[in-house]
Amino acid sequence: MKTFATLLLCLALAYPQAASDRGFTPRDGFVPTQAVALAVAEAVLIPVYGKSVIDAERPFKAMLKNNVWTITGTVPCDGPPGAVCPGGAAELRMSKRTGQILVMTHGM
């Protein structure tokens, strides 16, 4: 037991930065709420597809499943309610825990 404790002490002294190198992850993840998911998605989508395109696809919807946010835009449509309109909208999936963008696409 004494040898094990000595080994742990040596490791702690040899690698003092090991714990801080991992950084901090919030308990609820970096993208804890729907509002944060929407804000991050728009911040990522606008530089790629342009502000006018993303503005035209509002409102965006965010759904959480298996700790992955799926954010989708609304297909712009001038038709009557319920009409099927051509075109596509942005879709983005990101990790709730890390904020990593897993997939980003735009239907045409």
BANUFI-646086 format. One record per atom (N, C-alpha, C): x, y, z; residue number from 1. Coordinates in steps of 0.1 Angstrom, whole numbers, plus 5000, padded with zeros to 4 digits. Layout:
BEGIN
<atom><x>X</x><y>Y</y><z>Z</z><i>NUM</i></atom>
...
END
This chain:
BEGIN
<atom><x>5008</x><y>4988</y><z>5000</z><i>1</i></atom>
<atom><x>5000</x><y>5000</y><z>5000</z><i>1</i></atom>
<atom><x>5009</x><y>5013</y><z>5000</z><i>1</i></atom>
<atom><x>5019</x><y>5012</y><z>5008</z><i>2</i></atom>
<atom><x>5028</x><y>5023</y><z>5008</z><i>2</i></atom>
<atom><x>5035</x><y>5026</y><z>4995</z><i>2</i></atom>
<atom><x>5038</x><y>5016</y><z>4987</z><i>3</i></atom>
<atom><x>5044</x><y>5017</y><z>4974</z><i>3</i></atom>
<atom><x>5034</x><y>5024</y><z>4964</z><i>3</i></atom>
<atom><x>5021</x><y>5020</y><z>4965</z><i>4</i></atom>
<atom><x>5011</x><y>5025</y><z>4957</z><i>4</i></atom>
<atom><x>5009</x><y>5040</y><z>4960</z><i>4</i></atom>
<atom><x>5009</x><y>5044</y><z>4972</z><i>5</i></atom>
<atom><x>5007</x><y>5058</y><z>4976</z><i>5</i></atom>
<atom><x>5019</x><y>5066</y><z>4971</z><i>5</i></atom>
<atom><x>5031</x><y>5060</y><z>4972</z><i>6</i></atom>
<atom><x>5043</x><y>5067</y><z>4967</z><i>6</i></atom>
<atom><x>5042</x><y>5069</y><z>4952</z><i>6</i></atom>
<atom><x>5038</x><y>5059</y><z>4945</z><i>7</i></atom>
<atom><x>5036</x><y>5060</y><z>4930</z><i>7</i></atom>
<atom><x>5026</x><y>5071</y><z>4927</z><i>7</i></atom>
<atom><x>5015</x><y>5071</y><z>4933</z><i>8</i></atom>
<atom><x>5005</x><y>5082</y><z>4931</z><i>8</i></atom>
<atom><x>5011</x><y>5096</y><z>4933</z><i>8</i></atom>
<atom><x>5019</x><y>5097</y><z>4944</z><i>9</i></atom>
<atom><x>5025</x><y>5110</y><z>4947</z><i>9</i></atom>
<atom><x>5035</x><y>5114</y><z>4936</z><i>9</i></atom>
<atom><x>5043</x><y>5104</y><z>4932</z><i>10</i></atom>
<atom><x>5053</x><y>5107</y><z>4921</z><i>10</i></atom>
<atom><x>5046</x><y>5111</y><z>4908</z><i>10</i></atom>
<atom><x>5035</x><y>5104</y><z>4904</z><i>11</i></atom>
<atom><x>5027</x><y>5108</y><z>4892</z><i>11</i></atom>
<atom><x>5021</x><y>5122</y><z>4894</z><i>11</i></atom>
<atom><x>5016</x><y>5125</y><z>4905</z><i>12</i></atom>
<atom><x>5010</x><y>5138</y><z>4907</z><i>12</i></atom>
<atom><x>5021</x><y>5149</y><z>4906</z><i>12</i></atom>
<atom><x>5033</x><y>5147</y><z>4911</z><i>13</i></atom>
<atom><x>5043</x><y>5157</y><z>4910</z><i>13</i></atom>
<atom><x>5049</x><y>5158</y><z>4896</z><i>13</i></atom>
<atom><x>5050</x><y>5146</y><z>4889</z><i>14</i></atom>
<atom><x>5055</x><y>5146</y><z>4876</z><i>14</i></atom>
<atom><x>5046</x><y>5153</y><z>4866</z><i>14</i></atom>
<atom><x>5033</x><y>5152</y><z>4868</z><i>15</i></atom>
<atom><x>5023</x><y>5157</y><z>4858</z><i>15</i></atom>
<atom><x>5014</x><y>5166</y><z>4865</z><i>15</i></atom>
<atom><x>5018</x><y>5178</y><z>4870</z><i>16</i></atom>
<atom><x>5010</x><y>5187</y><z>4877</z><i>16</i></atom>
<atom><x>4999</x><y>5193</y><z>4869</z><i>16</i></atom>
<atom><x>5001</x><y>5194</y><z>4856</z><i>17</i></atom>
<atom><x>4991</x><y>5201</y><z>4847</z><i>17</i></atom>
<atom><x>4981</x><y>5191</y><z>4841</z><i>17</i></atom>
<atom><x>4982</x><y>5179</y><z>4844</z><i>18</i></atom>
<atom><x>4973</x><y>5169</y><z>4838</z><i>18</i></atom>
<atom><x>4958</x><y>5172</y><z>4839</z><i>18</i></atom>
<atom><x>4954</x><y>5175</y><z>4851</z><i>19</i></atom>
<atom><x>4940</x><y>5178</y><z>4854</z><i>19</i></atom>
<atom><x>4935</x><y>5190</y><z>4847</z><i>19</i></atom>
<atom><x>4943</x><y>5201</y><z>4847</z><i>20</i></atom>
<atom><x>4939</x><y>5213</y><z>4841</z><i>20</i></atom>
<atom><x>4939</x><y>5213</y><z>4825</z><i>20</i></atom>
<atom><x>4947</x><y>5204</y><z>4820</z><i>21</i></atom>
<atom><x>4948</x><y>5202</y><z>4805</z><i>21</i></atom>
<atom><x>4935</x><y>5198</y><z>4799</z><i>21</i></atom>
<atom><x>4927</x><y>5191</y><z>4807</z><i>22</i></atom>
<atom><x>4914</x><y>5186</y><z>4802</z><i>22</i></atom>
<atom><x>4904</x><y>5196</y><z>4802</z><i>22</i></atom>
<atom><x>4906</x><y>5207</y><z>4808</z><i>23</i></atom>
<atom><x>4896</x><y>5218</y><z>4808</z><i>23</i></atom>
<atom><x>4884</x><y>5215</y><z>4816</z><i>23</i></atom>
<atom><x>4874</x><y>5224</y><z>4815</z><i>24</i></atom>
<atom><x>4861</x><y>5223</y><z>4822</z><i>24</i></atom>
<atom><x>4850</x><y>5220</y><z>4813</z><i>24</i></atom>
<atom><x>4842</x><y>5211</y><z>4816</z><i>25</i></atom>
<atom><x>4829</x><y>5208</y><z>4808</z><i>25</i></atom>
<atom><x>4818</x><y>5211</y><z>4818</z><i>25</i></atom>
<atom><x>4809</x><y>5220</y><z>4815</z><i>26</i></atom>
<atom><x>4797</x><y>5222</y><z>4823</z><i>26</i></atom>
<atom><x>4789</x><y>5210</y><z>4825</z><i>26</i></atom>
<atom><x>4783</x><y>5208</y><z>4836</z><i>27</i></atom>
<atom><x>4775</x><y>5197</y><z>4840</z><i>27</i></atom>
<atom><x>4764</x><y>5194</y><z>4829</z><i>27</i></atom>
<atom><x>4758</x><y>5204</y><z>4824</z><i>28</i></atom>
<atom><x>4747</x><y>5203</y><z>4814</z><i>28</i></atom>
<atom><x>4752</x><y>5204</y><z>4800</z><i>28</i></atom>
<atom><x>4765</x><y>5204</y><z>4798</z><i>29</i></atom>
<atom><x>4771</x><y>5205</y><z>4785</z><i>29</i></atom>
<atom><x>4773</x><y>5220</y><z>4781</z><i>29</i></atom>
<atom><x>4780</x><y>5222</y><z>4770</z><i>30</i></atom>
<atom><x>4783</x><y>5235</y><z>4765</z><i>30</i></atom>
<atom><x>4770</x><y>5241</y><z>4758</z><i>30</i></atom>
<atom><x>4761</x><y>5232</y><z>4754</z><i>31</i></atom>
<atom><x>4749</x><y>5237</y><z>4747</z><i>31</i></atom>
<atom><x>4737</x><y>5231</y><z>4755</z><i>31</i></atom>
<atom><x>4734</x><y>5237</y><z>4766</z><i>32</i></atom>
<atom><x>4724</x><y>5231</y><z>4775</z><i>32</i></atom>
<atom><x>4710</x><y>5233</y><z>4772</z><i>32</i></atom>
<atom><x>4707</x><y>5244</y><z>4764</z><i>33</i></atom>
<atom><x>4693</x><y>5247</y><z>4762</z><i>33</i></atom>
<atom><x>4690</x><y>5249</y><z>4747</z><i>33</i></atom>
<atom><x>4677</x><y>5249</y><z>4744</z><i>34</i></atom>
<atom><x>4673</x><y>5251</y><z>4730</z><i>34</i></atom>
<atom><x>4677</x><y>5265</y><z>4725</z><i>34</i></atom>
<atom><x>4676</x><y>5275</y><z>4734</z><i>35</i></atom>
<atom><x>4680</x><y>5289</y><z>4730</z><i>35</i></atom>
<atom><x>4695</x><y>5289</y><z>4727</z><i>35</i></atom>
<atom><x>4703</x><y>5283</y><z>4734</z><i>36</i></atom>
<atom><x>4718</x><y>5283</y><z>4731</z><i>36</i></atom>
<atom><x>4720</x><y>5275</y><z>4718</z><i>36</i></atom>
<atom><x>4713</x><y>5264</y><z>4716</z><i>37</i></atom>
<atom><x>4715</x><y>5256</y><z>4704</z><i>37</i></atom>
<atom><x>4712</x><y>5265</y><z>4692</z><i>37</i></atom>
<atom><x>4701</x><y>5272</y><z>4692</z><i>38</i></atom>
<atom><x>4697</x><y>5281</y><z>4681</z><i>38</i></atom>
<atom><x>4707</x><y>5292</y><z>4679</z><i>38</i></atom>
<atom><x>4712</x><y>5298</y><z>4689</z><i>39</i></atom>
<atom><x>4722</x><y>5309</y><z>4688</z><i>39</i></atom>
<atom><x>4735</x><y>5304</y><z>4682</z><i>39</i></atom>
<atom><x>4739</x><y>5292</y><z>4686</z><i>40</i></atom>
<atom><x>4752</x><y>5287</y><z>4681</z><i>40</i></atom>
<atom><x>4750</x><y>5283</y><z>4666</z><i>40</i></atom>
<atom><x>4738</x><y>5277</y><z>4663</z><i>41</i></atom>
<atom><x>4736</x><y>5272</y><z>4649</z><i>41</i></atom>
<atom><x>4736</x><y>5284</y><z>4640</z><i>41</i></atom>
<atom><x>4729</x><y>5295</y><z>4644</z><i>42</i></atom>
<atom><x>4729</x><y>5307</y><z>4635</z><i>42</i></atom>
<atom><x>4742</x><y>5313</y><z>4634</z><i>42</i></atom>
<atom><x>4750</x><y>5313</y><z>4644</z><i>43</i></atom>
<atom><x>4764</x><y>5319</y><z>4644</z><i>43</i></atom>
<atom><x>4773</x><y>5311</y><z>4634</z><i>43</i></atom>
<atom><x>4770</x><y>5298</y><z>4633</z><i>44</i></atom>
<atom><x>4778</x><y>5289</y><z>4624</z><i>44</i></atom>
<atom><x>4772</x><y>5290</y><z>4610</z><i>44</i></atom>
<atom><x>4759</x><y>5290</y><z>4608</z><i>45</i></atom>
<atom><x>4753</x><y>5290</y><z>4595</z><i>45</i></atom>
<atom><x>4755</x><y>5303</y><z>4587</z><i>45</i></atom>
<atom><x>4754</x><y>5314</y><z>4593</z><i>46</i></atom>
<atom><x>4754</x><y>5327</y><z>4586</z><i>46</i></atom>
<atom><x>4767</x><y>5329</y><z>4578</z><i>46</i></atom>
<atom><x>4779</x><y>5326</y><z>4584</z><i>47</i></atom>
<atom><x>4791</x><y>5328</y><z>4576</z><i>47</i></atom>
<atom><x>4792</x><y>5319</y><z>4564</z><i>47</i></atom>
<atom><x>4786</x><y>5307</y><z>4565</z><i>48</i></atom>
<atom><x>4786</x><y>5298</y><z>4554</z><i>48</i></atom>
<atom><x>4776</x><y>5300</y><z>4543</z><i>48</i></atom>
<atom><x>4764</x><y>5303</y><z>4547</z><i>49</i></atom>
<atom><x>4753</x><y>5304</y><z>4537</z><i>49</i></atom>
<atom><x>4748</x><y>5318</y><z>4535</z><i>49</i></atom>
<atom><x>4752</x><y>5328</y><z>4543</z><i>50</i></atom>
<atom><x>4749</x><y>5342</y><z>4542</z><i>50</i></atom>
<atom><x>4737</x><y>5345</y><z>4550</z><i>50</i></atom>
<atom><x>4737</x><y>5358</y><z>4555</z><i>51</i></atom>
<atom><x>4727</x><y>5363</y><z>4564</z><i>51</i></atom>
<atom><x>4713</x><y>5363</y><z>4558</z><i>51</i></atom>
<atom><x>4713</x><y>5367</y><z>4545</z><i>52</i></atom>
<atom><x>4699</x><y>5368</y><z>4539</z><i>52</i></atom>
<atom><x>4693</x><y>5354</y><z>4537</z><i>52</i></atom>
<atom><x>4701</x><y>5344</y><z>4534</z><i>53</i></atom>
<atom><x>4695</x><y>5330</y><z>4533</z><i>53</i></atom>
<atom><x>4690</x><y>5325</y><z>4546</z><i>53</i></atom>
<atom><x>4698</x><y>5327</y><z>4556</z><i>54</i></atom>
<atom><x>4695</x><y>5322</y><z>4570</z><i>54</i></atom>
<atom><x>4683</x><y>5330</y><z>4575</z><i>54</i></atom>
<atom><x>4683</x><y>5343</y><z>4573</z><i>55</i></atom>
<atom><x>4672</x><y>5351</y><z>4578</z><i>55</i></atom>
<atom><x>4659</x><y>5347</y><z>4571</z><i>55</i></atom>
<atom><x>4659</x><y>5343</y><z>4559</z><i>56</i></atom>
<atom><x>4647</x><y>5338</y><z>4552</z><i>56</i></atom>
<atom><x>4642</x><y>5325</y><z>4557</z><i>56</i></atom>
<atom><x>4650</x><y>5318</y><z>4564</z><i>57</i></atom>
<atom><x>4647</x><y>5304</y><z>4569</z><i>57</i></atom>
<atom><x>4642</x><y>5304</y><z>4583</z><i>57</i></atom>
<atom><x>4640</x><y>5316</y><z>4589</z><i>58</i></atom>
<atom><x>4634</x><y>5317</y><z>4602</z><i>58</i></atom>
<atom><x>4620</x><y>5314</y><z>4602</z><i>58</i></atom>
<atom><x>4614</x><y>5308</y><z>4612</z><i>59</i></atom>
<atom><x>4620</x><y>5304</y><z>4625</z><i>59</i></atom>
<atom><x>4628</x><y>5291</y><z>4623</z><i>59</i></atom>
<atom><x>4638</x><y>5290</y><z>4631</z><i>60</i></atom>
<atom><x>4646</x><y>5277</y><z>4632</z><i>60</i></atom>
<atom><x>4640</x><y>5269</y><z>4644</z><i>60</i></atom>
<atom><x>4640</x><y>5256</y><z>4642</z><i>61</i></atom>
<atom><x>4636</x><y>5247</y><z>4653</z><i>61</i></atom>
<atom><x>4647</x><y>5239</y><z>4658</z><i>61</i></atom>
<atom><x>4648</x><y>5237</y><z>4671</z><i>62</i></atom>
<atom><x>4658</x><y>5228</y><z>4677</z><i>62</i></atom>
<atom><x>4652</x><y>5217</y><z>4685</z><i>62</i></atom>
<atom><x>4656</x><y>5205</y><z>4682</z><i>63</i></atom>
<atom><x>4651</x><y>5193</y><z>4689</z><i>63</i></atom>
<atom><x>4663</x><y>5185</y><z>4695</z><i>63</i></atom>
<atom><x>4662</x><y>5181</y><z>4707</z><i>64</i></atom>
<atom><x>4672</x><y>5173</y><z>4714</z><i>64</i></atom>
<atom><x>4669</x><y>5158</y><z>4714</z><i>64</i></atom>
<atom><x>4678</x><y>5150</y><z>4709</z><i>65</i></atom>
<atom><x>4676</x><y>5135</y><z>4710</z><i>65</i></atom>
<atom><x>4690</x><y>5129</y><z>4712</z><i>65</i></atom>
<atom><x>4691</x><y>5121</y><z>4722</z><i>66</i></atom>
<atom><x>4704</x><y>5114</y><z>4725</z><i>66</i></atom>
<atom><x>4715</x><y>5123</y><z>4726</z><i>66</i></atom>
<atom><x>4713</x><y>5134</y><z>4733</z><i>67</i></atom>
<atom><x>4723</x><y>5145</y><z>4735</z><i>67</i></atom>
<atom><x>4729</x><y>5151</y><z>4723</z><i>67</i></atom>
<atom><x>4721</x><y>5151</y><z>4712</z><i>68</i></atom>
<atom><x>4724</x><y>5158</y><z>4700</z><i>68</i></atom>
<atom><x>4713</x><y>5167</y><z>4696</z><i>68</i></atom>
<atom><x>4717</x><y>5180</y><z>4694</z><i>69</i></atom>
<atom><x>4707</x><y>5190</y><z>4690</z><i>69</i></atom>
<atom><x>4706</x><y>5189</y><z>4675</z><i>69</i></atom>
<atom><x>4694</x><y>5189</y><z>4669</z><i>70</i></atom>
<atom><x>4691</x><y>5190</y><z>4655</z><i>70</i></atom>
<atom><x>4684</x><y>5203</y><z>4653</z><i>70</i></atom>
<atom><x>4690</x><y>5212</y><z>4645</z><i>71</i></atom>
<atom><x>4684</x><y>5225</y><z>4643</z><i>71</i></atom>
<atom><x>4681</x><y>5226</y><z>4628</z><i>71</i></atom>
<atom><x>4669</x><y>5229</y><z>4625</z><i>72</i></atom>
<atom><x>4664</x><y>5230</y><z>4611</z><i>72</i></atom>
<atom><x>4657</x><y>5243</y><z>4608</z><i>72</i></atom>
<atom><x>4660</x><y>5248</y><z>4596</z><i>73</i></atom>
<atom><x>4653</x><y>5261</y><z>4592</z><i>73</i></atom>
<atom><x>4640</x><y>5257</y><z>4586</z><i>73</i></atom>
<atom><x>4632</x><y>5268</y><z>4584</z><i>74</i></atom>
<atom><x>4619</x><y>5266</y><z>4577</z><i>74</i></atom>
<atom><x>4621</x><y>5269</y><z>4562</z><i>74</i></atom>
<atom><x>4615</x><y>5261</y><z>4554</z><i>75</i></atom>
<atom><x>4615</x><y>5264</y><z>4540</z><i>75</i></atom>
<atom><x>4607</x><y>5276</y><z>4536</z><i>75</i></atom>
<atom><x>4613</x><y>5286</y><z>4530</z><i>76</i></atom>
<atom><x>4605</x><y>5298</y><z>4527</z><i>76</i></atom>
<atom><x>4594</x><y>5294</y><z>4517</z><i>76</i></atom>
<atom><x>4582</x><y>5299</y><z>4519</z><i>77</i></atom>
<atom><x>4570</x><y>5296</y><z>4511</z><i>77</i></atom>
<atom><x>4560</x><y>5307</y><z>4510</z><i>77</i></atom>
<atom><x>4557</x><y>5311</y><z>4498</z><i>78</i></atom>
<atom><x>4547</x><y>5322</y><z>4497</z><i>78</i></atom>
<atom><x>4533</x><y>5316</y><z>4494</z><i>78</i></atom>
<atom><x>4532</x><y>5302</y><z>4494</z><i>79</i></atom>
<atom><x>4519</x><y>5296</y><z>4492</z><i>79</i></atom>
<atom><x>4510</x><y>5297</y><z>4504</z><i>79</i></atom>
<atom><x>4498</x><y>5291</y><z>4502</z><i>80</i></atom>
<atom><x>4488</x><y>5291</y><z>4513</z><i>80</i></atom>
<atom><x>4493</x><y>5282</y><z>4524</z><i>80</i></atom>
<atom><x>4488</x><y>5283</y><z>4536</z><i>81</i></atom>
<atom><x>4492</x><y>5274</y><z>4547</z><i>81</i></atom>
<atom><x>4490</x><y>5260</y><z>4543</z><i>81</i></atom>
<atom><x>4500</x><y>5252</y><z>4546</z><i>82</i></atom>
<atom><x>4500</x><y>5238</y><z>4543</z><i>82</i></atom>
<atom><x>4505</x><y>5234</y><z>4529</z><i>82</i></atom>
<atom><x>4508</x><y>5244</y><z>4521</z><i>83</i></atom>
<atom><x>4513</x><y>5242</y><z>4508</z><i>83</i></atom>
<atom><x>4527</x><y>5235</y><z>4508</z><i>83</i></atom>
<atom><x>4529</x><y>5227</y><z>4499</z><i>84</i></atom>
<atom><x>4543</x><y>5221</y><z>4497</z><i>84</i></atom>
<atom><x>4551</x><y>5230</y><z>4488</z><i>84</i></atom>
<atom><x>4562</x><y>5235</y><z>4493</z><i>85</i></atom>
<atom><x>4570</x><y>5245</y><z>4486</z><i>85</i></atom>
<atom><x>4583</x><y>5239</y><z>4482</z><i>85</i></atom>
<atom><x>4588</x><y>5242</y><z>4470</z><i>86</i></atom>
<atom><x>4601</x><y>5237</y><z>4466</z><i>86</i></atom>
<atom><x>4612</x><y>5244</y><z>4474</z><i>86</i></atom>
<atom><x>4624</x><y>5237</y><z>4474</z><i>87</i></atom>
<atom><x>4635</x><y>5243</y><z>4481</z><i>87</i></atom>
<atom><x>4639</x><y>5235</y><z>4493</z><i>87</i></atom>
<atom><x>4649</x><y>5240</y><z>4500</z><i>88</i></atom>
<atom><x>4654</x><y>5233</y><z>4512</z><i>88</i></atom>
<atom><x>4658</x><y>5244</y><z>4522</z><i>88</i></atom>
<atom><x>4662</x><y>5239</y><z>4533</z><i>89</i></atom>
<atom><x>4666</x><y>5247</y><z>4544</z><i>89</i></atom>
<atom><x>4678</x><y>5242</y><z>4551</z><i>89</i></atom>
<atom><x>4685</x><y>5250</y><z>4559</z><i>90</i></atom>
<atom><x>4697</x><y>5246</y><z>4566</z><i>90</i></atom>
<atom><x>4693</x><y>5235</y><z>4577</z><i>90</i></atom>
<atom><x>4702</x><y>5226</y><z>4579</z><i>91</i></atom>
<atom><x>4701</x><y>5217</y><z>4590</z><i>91</i></atom>
<atom><x>4715</x><y>5215</y><z>4596</z><i>91</i></atom>
<atom><x>4715</x><y>5215</y><z>4609</z><i>92</i></atom>
<atom><x>4727</x><y>5214</y><z>4616</z><i>92</i></atom>
<atom><x>4725</x><y>5205</y><z>4628</z><i>92</i></atom>
<atom><x>4735</x><y>5196</y><z>4631</z><i>93</i></atom>
<atom><x>4734</x><y>5187</y><z>4643</z><i>93</i></atom>
<atom><x>4747</x><y>5190</y><z>4651</z><i>93</i></atom>
<atom><x>4745</x><y>5192</y><z>4664</z><i>94</i></atom>
<atom><x>4757</x><y>5194</y><z>4673</z><i>94</i></atom>
<atom><x>4755</x><y>5187</y><z>4686</z><i>94</i></atom>
<atom><x>4767</x><y>5184</y><z>4692</z><i>95</i></atom>
<atom><x>4767</x><y>5177</y><z>4705</z><i>95</i></atom>
<atom><x>4763</x><y>5187</y><z>4716</z><i>95</i></atom>
<atom><x>4754</x><y>5182</y><z>4724</z><i>96</i></atom>
<atom><x>4749</x><y>5190</y><z>4735</z><i>96</i></atom>
<atom><x>4761</x><y>5192</y><z>4745</z><i>96</i></atom>
<atom><x>4769</x><y>5181</y><z>4747</z><i>97</i></atom>
<atom><x>4780</x><y>5181</y><z>4757</z><i>97</i></atom>
<atom><x>4791</x><y>5190</y><z>4753</z><i>97</i></atom>
<atom><x>4796</x><y>5188</y><z>4740</z><i>98</i></atom>
<atom><x>4808</x><y>5195</y><z>4736</z><i>98</i></atom>
<atom><x>4806</x><y>5207</y><z>4727</z><i>98</i></atom>
<atom><x>4794</x><y>5208</y><z>4721</z><i>99</i></atom>
<atom><x>4792</x><y>5219</y><z>4711</z><i>99</i></atom>
<atom><x>4797</x><y>5216</y><z>4697</z><i>99</i></atom>
<atom><x>4803</x><y>5204</y><z>4696</z><i>100</i></atom>
<atom><x>4809</x><y>5201</y><z>4683</z><i>100</i></atom>
<atom><x>4798</x><y>5200</y><z>4672</z><i>100</i></atom>
<atom><x>4801</x><y>5206</y><z>4660</z><i>101</i></atom>
<atom><x>4792</x><y>5205</y><z>4649</z><i>101</i></atom>
<atom><x>4794</x><y>5191</y><z>4643</z><i>101</i></atom>
<atom><x>4784</x><y>5183</y><z>4643</z><i>102</i></atom>
<atom><x>4785</x><y>5169</y><z>4638</z><i>102</i></atom>
<atom><x>4782</x><y>5169</y><z>4623</z><i>102</i></atom>
<atom><x>4772</x><y>5176</y><z>4619</z><i>103</i></atom>
<atom><x>4767</x><y>5177</y><z>4605</z><i>103</i></atom>
<atom><x>4761</x><y>5191</y><z>4602</z><i>103</i></atom>
<atom><x>4764</x><y>5196</y><z>4590</z><i>104</i></atom>
<atom><x>4758</x><y>5208</y><z>4586</z><i>104</i></atom>
<atom><x>4755</x><y>5207</y><z>4571</z><i>104</i></atom>
<atom><x>4743</x><y>5208</y><z>4567</z><i>105</i></atom>
<atom><x>4739</x><y>5207</y><z>4553</z><i>105</i></atom>
<atom><x>4728</x><y>5218</y><z>4550</z><i>105</i></atom>
<atom><x>4726</x><y>5219</y><z>4537</z><i>106</i></atom>
<atom><x>4715</x><y>5228</y><z>4533</z><i>106</i></atom>
<atom><x>4709</x><y>5222</y><z>4521</z><i>106</i></atom>
<atom><x>4696</x><y>5219</y><z>4522</z><i>107</i></atom>
<atom><x>4688</x><y>5213</y><z>4511</z><i>107</i></atom>
<atom><x>4686</x><y>5224</y><z>4500</z><i>107</i></atom>
<atom><x>4686</x><y>5219</y><z>4488</z><i>108</i></atom>
<atom><x>4683</x><y>5228</y><z>4476</z><i>108</i></atom>
<atom><x>4671</x><y>5225</y><z>4469</z><i>108</i></atom>
END
